[in-house]
Amino acid sequence: MNLTLANPSLLPLAALVTVPVLIHLFARARPRSVPFSSIRFIESIVRKTARIRQPRSWLILLLRTLLFAGLIGIFLKPLLLAPNPLAGEGERKNVILLIDASASMSAVEGSRTRFAAACARASEIVAGLGSGDLANIVWVRGGSVPEFPNLAVNKSALQQALQSARVSLETADLPGAFSRAEALLRGTRGAREIHVLSDFQAANWKGFSLPDLPGTRLVLIAAGSREVANQALIEILPSSHKVLVGEDVELTARVANYSSQPVLRRVFLRAGEMTQSRDVRLPPWNEGSVTFACRFAKPGEQAMEFTLDEDDFPSDNTRRLVLDVRPHLSVGIAGTDQETARRWARALESVDWILVTPVEPGEPPDTDVLMLAGWDGANRKALQTFLAEGGSVICAPAAGLPLGDVLALAGREAAGDAVFRTSSLQGTMGLRVANPGHPVFALFGGGDAGNPAGGKFSERLELSPGSWPDEGTLLAYQDGVPAVAEWGRVILWNVSLEKSEPRWAERAEFVPFLAELVLSGRRGPSAMAGGDFPSGSKISRDFPGDTLDEEVAITSPPGEIAVGRAGAGSPVFRSKSPLGPGLYEWLVHGSSAGYSTVNFPAAESDLRAQDLPAMAGPEVMTLAANESVSSLRKGIPLWPWLLGFACLCLLAESLVVWKARSAAP
């Protein structure tokens, strides 16, 4: 910090600080002495008390000198300036206010939200600008947008925008906000400043590097002054998004505790007329989970809402989920190995909750599970799209197919250049259960359903040792080569249904094992029914091509939402405006056509702030919540402190004089 004087012309007044010294020296001048015999004893007493009074006289001198120095300093008006202060009043300024409007800014501190505090600070900055200064606001949310297309002199419009602004429940697009601010300042004349008003939530700012903007001063202004304890629902994990009628499905709610104290919270589940609740204990700065078990009697999309009992930040206490409850799972079978495909189809057609669907070669499969008998690597892009959209693949590879092609579907890499090759075993070899705790074997735990590893095989596809992933094997041959392995939503099938003794496809446990394997593939993560969209985005849904624009509508508790077609002739309909967290129902001809959800961004729930001093630099200044921007532009006036100092000196002198008189004989 630098010290300067607002009234340097009055500096000669500093000589007045010598007045108390001169008065003290004149007071010490001795008068002419006249001998008088009767005062001998009085002189003796005076000499003794003078030794006591002398130090007190020097103390009064010091206090009076400091008093005069303080009074002189008041007239000089000293200012404490930053080493590199902002542009002063006489210089033209171009100011951008980056105001954080992300979800964490809705946290309440005291009697108002962080966002309200940021807008109040921004209003003070705008009020302090001159008539010739230019300014604009960039709202930092999911899509950062400026208040005006360009910098403007209309300060009153900016003040009105600050008064009517509302916080969004989105994540902060920091790179986009700074890019927009830089574009607005490009080519301007005069001082350029960017004022960032934010709570500097660590989850958003920790991995973000402030851009290098030559010639632009960057001021970081904290909108929050303390940590806000918070607990949040951060995720809902169903055992499957594709649920069968009458099937038990588990729903796990993850709850995080962003505070330094352990807490006990209650999670509520509401799905139609069904309600449940569970308690969860949360350690400090940690998370816990609770699991609900549900069963649905009717097919269709089932909307579910999970809520957490209230706390100081209620925005993240609710999450929504839509489950697709189906009367059956559709399974498509394709490939060049006709014998394996025929035996698969025969077994699955005997299961009432499985619908076997023919798949045309080269066409994108419209099924829940796709079974490839003798896959030779064809249609790889279509399969990857199918998996990305939530499908599952059971793959029996053809001889000569690289293992890496199967692993690539699962998003993995092979350890080498292993290739599947047909191998005739010497004699026969049996199987063993490699992962007894996997859900696919739950049905066989009691032994009543048979042994899924029964049978002996004389042929298989060979793999070089160590070429396949260590984890994921469900059934293995006795020498460890995987027979059935699950890698993500891709299941490897390396079992010959012809070369087995007795024929494995004719054993009693084959049908239930294959059905459980289909369920296992279905249980992996998949796209949610209707779609779960980020907060602040436009929700969308596909409808048949002959659906008319006026037939589609979106409703939510606040009311109907405008919807339109994504493009001419497109089957995709979407909301015309971005939407915040909530459950939205699609209507066609006034009847329900499904749901879409928008949930609170989990990254915004941790309300801890980034350390501002660590972000400071030569062109970056930081301000705490109780500091003002005017102090960076005009400096901090020290005269009020000097006035208080002078009053203290005057009070101290009065006390010293009073004590001296009280002690006088």
Residue, then its C-alpha position, 0 to 999 in steps of 0.5 A: m500500500n502507498l501513502t499520499l496526501a489529498n491536501p499537499s498544499l497544507l504541508p507547511l502546517a506540519a511545522l505547528v507540531t513544534v508549538p507544544v515544545l515551544i510552550h514547554l520550553f517557555a514554561r521552563a524559564r526561571p523567574r528572577s529569584v529574591p531571597f526570603s528567609s522564611i521560605r527555606f522549608i518550602e524550597s525543600i518541599v518543592r525540590k522533593t516534589a519536583r523529582i516526582r512531577q518532572p516525568r509527568s511534564w514530559l508525558i504531557l509534552l508528548l501527548r500534546t505533540l501527538l495531539f497537534a500532529g493528529l490535528i495537522g494530519i486531519f487537514l492534510k487528508p492522507l490516503l492509503l492507496a493500493p500499489n497499483p490503484l484503479a483508474g481515478e475520477g478524471e480518467r475514462k473507464n470501460v467497466i464489465l461486471l461479471i456477476d455470478a448467477s450460478a446455483s451456489m449464489s442462492a445460498v443465504e447469508g444473514s438476511r439475503t442471498r449471496f446473489a443479492a449481496a453481489c448485485a448490491r455491490a455491483s450497484e455501488i460500483v455503477a453508482g460510482l462511475g462518471s457520466g462519460d464512463l461505459a459499463n455492461i453486465v455479463w451474467v455468469r450462468g450456464g450460458s453467459v450473456p451480457e445485459f446489453p450487446n455493447l458497453a453503454v452509458n445508460k447506468s440507470a438501465l443497469q441499476q434496474a437490471l440489477q434490481s430485477a435480476r434473479v439467480s439461476l440454478e445452473t453451473a457457472d460457465l467461467p471460460g465463456a463469461f471471460s471470453r464475452a467480457e474480453a470481446l466487449l472490451r476489445g477496441t475500447r479507449g481508456a482504462r479497462e476493468i473487469h469486476v468479478l462478483s462471485d462466491f468463488q465456489a471452489a468446485n467451480w474456481k479451483g481448476f480454472s485459470l484466470p485469463d491473461l488480459p493485457g491492459t485490463r485490470l481484474v478485480l475479484i470481489a467476494a459476495g460471501s463472507r462465511e461457509v454455509a453448512n449444507q447437505a445435498l441429494i447428489e445422485i439417485l442410482p436405480s438398479s436399472h432404468k428399464v424395469l419390468v412390471g412386478e420386478d423389485v428395483e432398488l433405488t439408492a440415494r446418495v447424500a453428501n454432508y458439506s459441513s464440519q459436523p456429523v448430521l442425521r438427515r431423513v430422505f423421503l421418496r414419493a412415487g404416485e401414491m407410494t411414500q417411503s422414508r429412510d434416515v441416513r447418518l453423514p460424517p463431516w465432509n463425507e457422504g452416505s446413502v440409503t436404499f429404497a425397494c420398489r415394485f410397480a404393477k402397471p407399465g409406463e413411465q413412473a415419475m419419482e421424487f426424492t427429497l431431503d428434510e429442510d436445511d439452510f440451502p433448500s435448492d439441492n434437497t430434491r432430485r427427480l427420476v423417471l423409470d421406464v416400467r415395461p411389460h417385457l424386455s425386447v431382445g434382438i438376435a443377429g449374426t453369422d453363427q446360425e446355430t448359436a442364434r437359433r438356440w438363443a432364440r429358442a431359449l428366450e422365447s420360452v420366457d414370458w417377459i422377453l420379446v425376441t425381435p428380429v434385427e435387420p443387418g446394418e440397421p440400428p437395433d431398436t431393442d433393449v439387448l442385442m445378442l450377436a452370434g458370431w460377430d465379425g466386427a461389422n457395424r461397429k459405429a452402429l453398435q457404439t451408438f446403441l450402447a451409448e443410448g443405453g442398450s446392452v450387447i451379448c457378443a459371441p465373437a467369430a474366429g479371427l476377431p481381435l479381442g480389442d474389437v470387443l473391448a473397444l465396444a466396452g470402452r476398454e483397451a486390450a493388453g496386446d494383439a490377442v485374436f480369438r481362434t478356435s481351439s479343440l480341447q484335449g478331451t473335455m473341460g468344465l466350467r467354474v463360477a468365477n464371481p459367485g456374488h454377481p446378481v446373475f447367480a443369485l437365482f442359483g444360490g440355493g441349488d434348486a435351479g441347477n448348476p450354471a457351470g455344469g457341462k463339459f466342453s471340447e471346443r472354445l475360442e482361445l485367448s493368449p494368457g493375460s490378454w483379457p481384463d482381470e475383472g468381469t469374468l462370470l464363468a471361466y474354464q478350469d484353466g482360467v480362460p473366460a467363458v462368460a465375462e461382463w465388461g460394462r454393458v458388453i458381455l462376452w460369450n465364449v461357450s460353444l453350444e454344439k461342442s458340449e457333453p451333454r449339450w449345455a443348451e438342453r440343460a435345465e439351468f440354461v434358460p434361467f441362466l441366459a435370462e438372468l444374463v439378459l437382466s444383468g446386461r440390462r442392469g447397467p447404467s443407461a439413458m433415463a426414460g424421457g431424458d435427464f437434462p442439465s439445469g438451464s437447458k432446453i428439454s427435448r423428446d422425439f415423437p412420430g413424424d406425423t405429429l403436429d406442432e399444436e398437438v404437443a405440450i409441456t406442463s409443470p406445476p407452475g403451468e404450461i411451457a412453450v414448445g416447438r419443433a427443433g427444425a422443419g420436418s424434425p421429429v424432435f420437439r423441445s421447449k422454447s426456453p431453458l428450464g430449471p430443476g423440476l419434473y416436466e410432463w409431455l402431452v400429446h392431444g392432451s394425454s400424457a406421453g411421458y416425462s423429462t426431468v431437470n435436476f440441480p447440478a450436484a457440483e453447486s452443492d459444496l458451498r466452500a469458497q476458493d482462497l482469493p489471495a491465492m488468485a491475486g497477481p500483478e493485474v488482479m486485485t481482491l476485495a473481501a465482502n466488507e471492502s469497497v471498490s472506491s477504496l481501490r479507486k480513491g484510496i482509504p481516507l485516514w483522517p477519521w483515524l487521525l481524528g480518533f487518535a487526536c481525541l484519545c491524546l486529548l483524553a489522555e492528557s486530561l487524565v494525566v493533569w487530573k491525576a497530577r492535581s489529585a496527587a498535589p499536597 
